Amino acid sequence: MNISNSFGISASALTAQRLRMDVISSNIANAETTRASMSNGVAVPYKRKMVVLEPNKPSFSTMLQNQMRGGGSGDGVRVTEIREDQSPLKPVYDPTHPDANADGYVFMPNVDVAKEMVDMISASRAYEANVTALNSTKAMISKAMEIGKG
């Protein structure tokens, strides 16, 4: 495996986890937003967003060439989409709310702040793990250069 390839892998993971944390922050910020948009004069609540990650998949010929050169087959991770969570909105009885329907219910976003915090901790830990991997690779390259001098 080419040791410098690990820089690219870690960098792609750092970028993906940063975007994931940004989306989670947006979800938390909009946990009470009942008017994210309007549709036919009706307020539409914010819908939770989720980041979809998948590994970068090189073509077969690229992977074969990398293996023949002694390189690794891993090319990191990428964000394929940011999609809306299709779970149902939460009805809350509040007839005084300006967005209440005829029955007095307001539909609140499908954002569970506790779940978002767990996801944020997970993304933060993944980010930290990739920073550690990046620093370890940097330290190994530095030590290898010191050995080459002596």
C-alpha positions in Angstrom: 0.0 0.0 0.0 1.2 3.5 -0.9 1.5 5.3 2.5 0.6 8.6 1.0 -2.7 7.1 -0.2 -3.8 7.1 3.4 -3.7 10.9 3.4 -6.4 10.9 0.7 -8.5 8.3 2.5 -8.4 10.3 5.8 -9.0 13.6 4.0 -12.1 12.2 2.3 -13.4 10.9 5.6 -12.8 14.2 7.3 -14.7 16.1 4.6 -17.6 13.6 4.8 -17.8 13.7 8.6 -17.7 17.5 8.6 -20.6 17.7 6.2 -22.4 15.2 8.3 -21.9 17.4 11.4 -23.2 20.4 9.4 -26.4 18.6 8.4 -26.9 17.4 12.0 -26.5 21.0 13.2 -29.1 22.1 10.7 -31.5 19.5 11.9 -31.1 20.6 15.6 -31.4 24.3 14.6 -34.7 23.5 12.8 -36.2 21.1 15.3 -39.1 23.6 16.0 -39.4 25.0 12.5 -43.0 24.6 11.3 -42.7 26.8 8.2 -39.7 25.5 6.3 -41.6 26.1 3.1 -45.1 26.8 1.8 -47.1 24.5 -0.5 -50.4 25.8 -1.8 -50.7 28.3 1.0 -50.1 25.7 3.7 -47.0 25.7 5.9 -44.7 22.7 5.5 -42.6 21.8 8.5 -38.8 21.2 8.2 -38.0 17.6 7.5 -34.9 15.9 9.0 -32.0 15.5 6.6 -29.6 12.6 6.5 -26.2 12.2 4.8 -25.6 9.1 2.8 -22.0 7.9 2.6 -20.5 5.2 0.4 -17.0 4.1 -0.4 -15.3 5.6 -3.5 -15.3 2.7 -5.9 -12.7 2.9 -8.6 -13.2 1.1 -11.9 -12.0 -2.5 -12.2 -9.0 -1.5 -14.4 -8.0 1.3 -12.0 -8.1 -1.1 -9.0 -6.1 -3.8 -11.0 -3.5 -1.2 -11.9 -3.2 0.0 -8.3 -2.8 -3.6 -7.1 -0.2 -4.4 -9.7 1.8 -1.3 -8.6 1.6 -2.4 -5.0 -0.9 0.3 -4.1 -4.0 0.0 -2.0 -7.5 -0.5 -3.3 -9.2 1.9 -0.9 -9.9 5.4 -2.1 -11.8 6.7 0.8 -15.4 7.7 1.2 -17.8 10.1 -0.5 -21.2 11.7 0.1 -23.7 10.4 -2.4 -26.7 12.4 -1.3 -28.4 14.3 1.4 -31.9 13.1 1.7 -35.0 13.9 3.7 -36.1 11.5 6.4 -39.5 10.1 5.4 -40.6 9.3 8.9 -43.9 11.0 9.9 -44.1 14.5 11.3 -45.1 14.8 14.9 -48.7 16.2 15.6 -48.8 18.5 18.6 -52.1 19.8 19.9 -51.8 23.6 20.1 -54.9 25.4 18.8 -53.3 28.9 19.4 -50.4 28.2 17.1 -50.6 30.1 13.8 -49.9 26.9 11.8 -52.5 24.8 13.6 -55.0 23.0 11.4 -58.8 23.0 11.8 -58.5 20.3 14.6 -55.9 22.4 16.5 -52.9 20.3 15.7 -49.6 21.6 14.5 -47.3 19.3 12.7 -43.8 19.6 14.1 -40.6 18.5 12.3 -39.5 14.8 12.5 -36.3 15.8 14.3 -35.5 14.0 17.6 -32.9 16.2 19.3 -31.6 13.3 21.4 -31.0 11.2 18.3 -29.3 14.1 16.6 -27.0 14.5 19.5 -26.0 10.8 19.4 -25.4 11.2 15.7 -23.3 14.3 16.3 -21.2 12.5 18.9 -20.7 9.6 16.4 -19.7 12.0 13.6 -17.4 13.9 16.0 -15.7 10.6 17.1 -15.3 9.5 13.5 -13.7 12.9 12.7 -11.3 12.6 15.6 -10.4 9.0 14.6 -9.5 10.2 11.1 -7.4 13.1 12.5 -5.5 10.6 14.6 -5.0 8.3 11.6 -3.7 11.3 9.6 -1.3 12.3 12.4 -0.1 8.7 12.7 0.7 8.6 9.0 2.5 11.9 9.2 4.5 10.6 12.2 5.4 7.4 10.3 6.6 9.3 7.2 8.6 11.6 9.5 10.3 8.7 11.2 11.0 7.0 7.9 12.8 10.2 6.7 14.8 10.3 9.9 15.9 6.7 9.4 16.9 7.5 5.8 19.2 10.4 7.0 21.1 8.2 9.4 
